[in-house]
Amino acid sequence: MAAAYGWADYTPDMSEPEIQSRLLALNLERSSDQR
């Protein structure tokens, strides 16, 4: 799943807050691209 998001630096040791922060940033970026 991390590869689908382009996260080449993903490791299973990543914290949940870091993953959530990355997902939020990605969603915000994608939503602004559609405008």
N, CA, C, O and CB atoms as a CASP TS submission, in Angstrom:
PFRMAT TS
TARGET T0000
AUTHOR 0000-0000-0000
METHOD Language model
MODEL 1
PARENT N/A
ATOM      1  N   MET     1       0.812  -1.174   0.000  1.00  0.00           N
ATOM      2  CA  MET     1       0.000   0.000   0.000  1.00  0.00           C
ATOM      3  C   MET     1       0.867   1.253   0.000  1.00  0.00           C
ATOM      4  O   MET     1       0.533   2.231  -0.669  1.00  0.00           O
ATOM      5  CB  MET     1      -0.930  -0.011   1.186  1.00  0.00           C
ATOM      6  N   ALA     2       1.966   1.241   0.734  1.00  0.00           N
ATOM      7  CA  ALA     2       2.851   2.404   0.774  1.00  0.00           C
ATOM      8  C   ALA     2       3.401   2.724  -0.609  1.00  0.00           C
ATOM      9  O   ALA     2       3.568   3.894  -0.954  1.00  0.00           O
ATOM     10  CB  ALA     2       4.001   2.167   1.753  1.00  0.00           C
ATOM     11  N   ALA     3       3.682   1.707  -1.395  1.00  0.00           N
ATOM     12  CA  ALA     3       4.193   1.926  -2.750  1.00  0.00           C
ATOM     13  C   ALA     3       3.155   2.641  -3.613  1.00  0.00           C
ATOM     14  O   ALA     3       3.513   3.446  -4.474  1.00  0.00           O
ATOM     15  CB  ALA     3       4.590   0.587  -3.397  1.00  0.00           C
ATOM     16  N   ALA     4       1.880   2.353  -3.390  1.00  0.00           N
ATOM     17  CA  ALA     4       0.825   3.011  -4.156  1.00  0.00           C
ATOM     18  C   ALA     4       0.780   4.506  -3.868  1.00  0.00           C
ATOM     19  O   ALA     4       0.369   5.296  -4.718  1.00  0.00           O
ATOM     20  CB  ALA     4      -0.529   2.380  -3.845  1.00  0.00           C
ATOM     21  N   TYR     5       1.202   4.892  -2.668  1.00  0.00           N
ATOM     22  CA  TYR     5       1.251   6.302  -2.296  1.00  0.00           C
ATOM     23  C   TYR     5       2.588   6.948  -2.653  1.00  0.00           C
ATOM     24  O   TYR     5       2.759   8.155  -2.481  1.00  0.00           O
ATOM     25  CB  TYR     5       0.989   6.453  -0.813  1.00  0.00           C
ATOM     26  N   GLY     6       3.532   6.154  -3.147  1.00  0.00           N
ATOM     27  CA  GLY     6       4.835   6.692  -3.513  1.00  0.00           C
ATOM     28  C   GLY     6       5.761   6.877  -2.330  1.00  0.00           C
ATOM     29  O   GLY     6       6.677   7.698  -2.381  1.00  0.00           O
ATOM     30  N   TRP     7       5.537   6.136  -1.284  1.00  0.00           N
ATOM     31  CA  TRP     7       6.351   6.262  -0.076  1.00  0.00           C
ATOM     32  C   TRP     7       7.503   5.258  -0.110  1.00  0.00           C
ATOM     33  O   TRP     7       7.413   4.185   0.487  1.00  0.00           O
ATOM     34  CB  TRP     7       5.485   6.049   1.189  1.00  0.00           C
ATOM     35  N   ALA     8       8.557   5.598  -0.793  1.00  0.00           N
ATOM     36  CA  ALA     8       9.714   4.708  -0.903  1.00  0.00           C
ATOM     37  C   ALA     8      10.427   4.538   0.436  1.00  0.00           C
ATOM     38  O   ALA     8      11.145   3.560   0.642  1.00  0.00           O
ATOM     39  CB  ALA     8      10.691   5.242  -1.945  1.00  0.00           C
ATOM     40  N   ASP     9      10.228   5.492   1.342  1.00  0.00           N
ATOM     41  CA  ASP     9      10.919   5.445   2.631  1.00  0.00           C
ATOM     42  C   ASP     9      10.079   4.826   3.754  1.00  0.00           C
ATOM     43  O   ASP     9      10.457   4.897   4.923  1.00  0.00           O
ATOM     44  CB  ASP     9      11.332   6.836   3.028  1.00  0.00           C
ATOM     45  N   TYR    10       8.945   4.223   3.401  1.00  0.00           N
ATOM     46  CA  TYR    10       8.085   3.613   4.415  1.00  0.00           C
ATOM     47  C   TYR    10       8.788   2.442   5.081  1.00  0.00           C
ATOM     48  O   TYR    10       9.477   1.657   4.429  1.00  0.00           O
ATOM     49  CB  TYR    10       6.760   3.151   3.795  1.00  0.00           C
ATOM     50  N   THR    11       8.599   2.337   6.401  1.00  0.00           N
ATOM     51  CA  THR    11       9.032   1.152   7.149  1.00  0.00           C
ATOM     52  C   THR    11       7.902   0.765   8.095  1.00  0.00           C
ATOM     53  O   THR    11       7.105   1.621   8.480  1.00  0.00           O
ATOM     54  CB  THR    11      10.373   1.419   7.940  1.00  0.00           C
ATOM     55  N   PRO    12       7.819  -0.496   8.473  1.00  0.00           N
ATOM     56  CA  PRO    12       6.783  -0.917   9.421  1.00  0.00           C
ATOM     57  C   PRO    12       6.916  -0.234  10.786  1.00  0.00           C
ATOM     58  O   PRO    12       5.985  -0.268  11.592  1.00  0.00           O
ATOM     59  CB  PRO    12       6.836  -2.422   9.602  1.00  0.00           C
ATOM     60  N   ASP    13       8.061   0.380  11.042  1.00  0.00           N
ATOM     61  CA  ASP    13       8.286   1.052  12.317  1.00  0.00           C
ATOM     62  C   ASP    13       7.711   2.466  12.365  1.00  0.00           C
ATOM     63  O   ASP    13       7.770   3.116  13.409  1.00  0.00           O
ATOM     64  CB  ASP    13       9.757   1.102  12.605  1.00  0.00           C
ATOM     65  N   MET    14       7.156   2.953  11.254  1.00  0.00           N
ATOM     66  CA  MET    14       6.580   4.303  11.245  1.00  0.00           C
ATOM     67  C   MET    14       5.440   4.381  12.244  1.00  0.00           C
ATOM     68  O   MET    14       4.656   3.443  12.390  1.00  0.00           O
ATOM     69  CB  MET    14       6.082   4.686   9.828  1.00  0.00           C
ATOM     70  N   SER    15       5.361   5.512  12.928  1.00  0.00           N
ATOM     71  CA  SER    15       4.298   5.683  13.909  1.00  0.00           C
ATOM     72  C   SER    15       2.980   5.990  13.208  1.00  0.00           C
ATOM     73  O   SER    15       2.956   6.496  12.086  1.00  0.00           O
ATOM     74  CB  SER    15       4.652   6.802  14.903  1.00  0.00           C
ATOM     75  N   GLU    16       1.901   5.677  13.884  1.00  0.00           N
ATOM     76  CA  GLU    16       0.578   5.949  13.327  1.00  0.00           C
ATOM     77  C   GLU    16       0.370   7.452  13.078  1.00  0.00           C
ATOM     78  O   GLU    16      -0.169   7.822  12.036  1.00  0.00           O
ATOM     79  CB  GLU    16      -0.510   5.415  14.270  1.00  0.00           C
ATOM     80  N   PRO    17       0.785   8.324  14.009  1.00  0.00           N
ATOM     81  CA  PRO    17       0.625   9.761  13.733  1.00  0.00           C
ATOM     82  C   PRO    17       1.397  10.231  12.493  1.00  0.00           C
ATOM     83  O   PRO    17       0.917  11.101  11.767  1.00  0.00           O
ATOM     84  CB  PRO    17       1.080  10.563  14.938  1.00  0.00           C
ATOM     85  N   GLU    18       2.565   9.678  12.245  1.00  0.00           N
ATOM     86  CA  GLU    18       3.328  10.055  11.051  1.00  0.00           C
ATOM     87  C   GLU    18       2.592   9.606   9.777  1.00  0.00           C
ATOM     88  O   GLU    18       2.512  10.356   8.804  1.00  0.00           O
ATOM     89  CB  GLU    18       4.751   9.435  11.099  1.00  0.00           C
ATOM     90  N   ILE    19       2.070   8.403   9.794  1.00  0.00           N
ATOM     91  CA  ILE    19       1.328   7.893   8.638  1.00  0.00           C
ATOM     92  C   ILE    19       0.083   8.747   8.407  1.00  0.00           C
ATOM     93  O   ILE    19      -0.217   9.107   7.269  1.00  0.00           O
ATOM     94  CB  ILE    19       0.935   6.403   8.846  1.00  0.00           C
ATOM     95  N   GLN    20      -0.640   9.072   9.474  1.00  0.00           N
ATOM     96  CA  GLN    20      -1.834   9.902   9.339  1.00  0.00           C
ATOM     97  C   GLN    20      -1.489  11.284   8.800  1.00  0.00           C
ATOM     98  O   GLN    20      -2.219  11.829   7.972  1.00  0.00           O
ATOM     99  CB  GLN    20      -2.547  10.029  10.684  1.00  0.00           C
ATOM    100  N   SER    21      -0.393  11.844   9.258  1.00  0.00           N
ATOM    101  CA  SER    21       0.043  13.153   8.776  1.00  0.00           C
ATOM    102  C   SER    21       0.361  13.114   7.289  1.00  0.00           C
ATOM    103  O   SER    21       0.004  14.030   6.549  1.00  0.00           O
ATOM    104  CB  SER    21       1.264  13.630   9.559  1.00  0.00           C
ATOM    105  N   ARG    22       1.028  12.063   6.857  1.00  0.00           N
ATOM    106  CA  ARG    22       1.353  11.912   5.435  1.00  0.00           C
ATOM    107  C   ARG    22       0.100  11.732   4.586  1.00  0.00           C
ATOM    108  O   ARG    22      -0.005  12.297   3.497  1.00  0.00           O
ATOM    109  CB  ARG    22       2.289  10.724   5.231  1.00  0.00           C
ATOM    110  N   LEU    23      -0.849  10.944   5.089  1.00  0.00           N
ATOM    111  CA  LEU    23      -2.093  10.741   4.350  1.00  0.00           C
ATOM    112  C   LEU    23      -2.878  12.045   4.228  1.00  0.00           C
ATOM    113  O   LEU    23      -3.439  12.338   3.172  1.00  0.00           O
ATOM    114  CB  LEU    23      -2.949   9.673   5.033  1.00  0.00           C
ATOM    115  N   LEU    24      -2.918  12.820   5.301  1.00  0.00           N
ATOM    116  CA  LEU    24      -3.610  14.104   5.259  1.00  0.00           C
ATOM    117  C   LEU    24      -2.958  15.033   4.245  1.00  0.00           C
ATOM    118  O   LEU    24      -3.650  15.662   3.445  1.00  0.00           O
ATOM    119  CB  LEU    24      -3.620  14.754   6.645  1.00  0.00           C
ATOM    120  N   ALA    25      -1.630  15.123   4.274  1.00  0.00           N
ATOM    121  CA  ALA    25      -0.918  15.980   3.322  1.00  0.00           C
ATOM    122  C   ALA    25      -1.179  15.536   1.884  1.00  0.00           C
ATOM    123  O   ALA    25      -1.387  16.370   1.002  1.00  0.00           O
ATOM    124  CB  ALA    25       0.592  15.967   3.613  1.00  0.00           C
ATOM    125  N   LEU    26      -1.170  14.247   1.650  1.00  0.00           N
ATOM    126  CA  LEU    26      -1.419  13.724   0.309  1.00  0.00           C
ATOM    127  C   LEU    26      -2.845  14.038  -0.144  1.00  0.00           C
ATOM    128  O   LEU    26      -3.063  14.439  -1.287  1.00  0.00           O
ATOM    129  CB  LEU    26      -1.171  12.209   0.271  1.00  0.00           C
ATOM    130  N   ASN    27      -3.807  13.855   0.748  1.00  0.00           N
ATOM    131  CA  ASN    27      -5.200  14.149   0.399  1.00  0.00           C
ATOM    132  C   ASN    27      -5.402  15.634   0.121  1.00  0.00           C
ATOM    133  O   ASN    27      -6.112  15.996  -0.817  1.00  0.00           O
ATOM    134  CB  ASN    27      -6.137  13.697   1.521  1.00  0.00           C
ATOM    135  N   LEU    28      -4.786  16.496   0.926  1.00  0.00           N
ATOM    136  CA  LEU    28      -4.895  17.939   0.697  1.00  0.00           C
ATOM    137  C   LEU    28      -4.270  18.326  -0.639  1.00  0.00           C
ATOM    138  O   LEU    28      -4.816  19.151  -1.373  1.00  0.00           O
ATOM    139  CB  LEU    28      -4.222  18.717   1.840  1.00  0.00           C
ATOM    140  N   GLU    29      -3.124  17.726  -0.950  1.00  0.00           N
ATOM    141  CA  GLU    29      -2.451  18.006  -2.219  1.00  0.00           C
ATOM    142  C   GLU    29      -3.329  17.567  -3.396  1.00  0.00           C
ATOM    143  O   GLU    29      -3.494  18.307  -4.366  1.00  0.00           O
ATOM    144  CB  GLU    29      -1.078  17.291  -2.273  1.00  0.00           C
ATOM    145  N   ARG    30      -3.876  16.384  -3.303  1.00  0.00           N
ATOM    146  CA  ARG    30      -4.721  15.870  -4.387  1.00  0.00           C
ATOM    147  C   ARG    30      -6.000  16.671  -4.543  1.00  0.00           C
ATOM    148  O   ARG    30      -6.464  16.885  -5.663  1.00  0.00           O
ATOM    149  CB  ARG    30      -5.062  14.414  -4.142  1.00  0.00           C
ATOM    150  N   SER    31      -6.573  17.113  -3.440  1.00  0.00           N
ATOM    151  CA  SER    31      -7.813  17.882  -3.536  1.00  0.00           C
ATOM    152  C   SER    31      -7.552  19.268  -4.121  1.00  0.00           C
ATOM    153  O   SER    31      -8.413  19.811  -4.813  1.00  0.00           O
ATOM    154  CB  SER    31      -8.474  18.007  -2.157  1.00  0.00           C
ATOM    155  N   SER    32      -6.397  19.842  -3.861  1.00  0.00           N
ATOM    156  CA  SER    32      -6.089  21.160  -4.429  1.00  0.00           C
ATOM    157  C   SER    32      -5.739  21.056  -5.909  1.00  0.00           C
ATOM    158  O   SER    32      -5.901  22.031  -6.644  1.00  0.00           O
ATOM    159  CB  SER    32      -4.933  21.815  -3.665  1.00  0.00           C
ATOM    160  N   ASP    33      -5.269  19.911  -6.357  1.00  0.00           N
ATOM    161  CA  ASP    33      -4.950  19.696  -7.767  1.00  0.00           C
ATOM    162  C   ASP    33      -6.213  19.626  -8.623  1.00  0.00           C
ATOM    163  O   ASP    33      -6.160  19.885  -9.825  1.00  0.00           O
ATOM    164  CB  ASP    33      -4.135  18.415  -7.933  1.00  0.00           C
ATOM    165  N   GLN    34      -7.332  19.282  -8.023  1.00  0.00           N
ATOM    166  CA  GLN    34      -8.577  19.107  -8.766  1.00  0.00           C
ATOM    167  C   GLN    34      -9.315  20.427  -8.974  1.00  0.00           C
ATOM    168  O   GLN    34     -10.313  20.463  -9.694  1.00  0.00           O
ATOM    169  CB  GLN    34      -9.478  18.125  -8.042  1.00  0.00           C
ATOM    170  N   ARG    35      -8.854  21.486  -8.372  1.00  0.00           N
ATOM    171  CA  ARG    35      -9.546  22.782  -8.501  1.00  0.00           C
ATOM    172  C   ARG    35      -9.005  23.588  -9.630  1.00  0.00           C
ATOM    173  O   ARG    35      -9.473  24.700  -9.875  1.00  0.00           O
ATOM    174  CB  ARG    35      -9.440  23.577  -7.231  1.00  0.00           C
TER
END
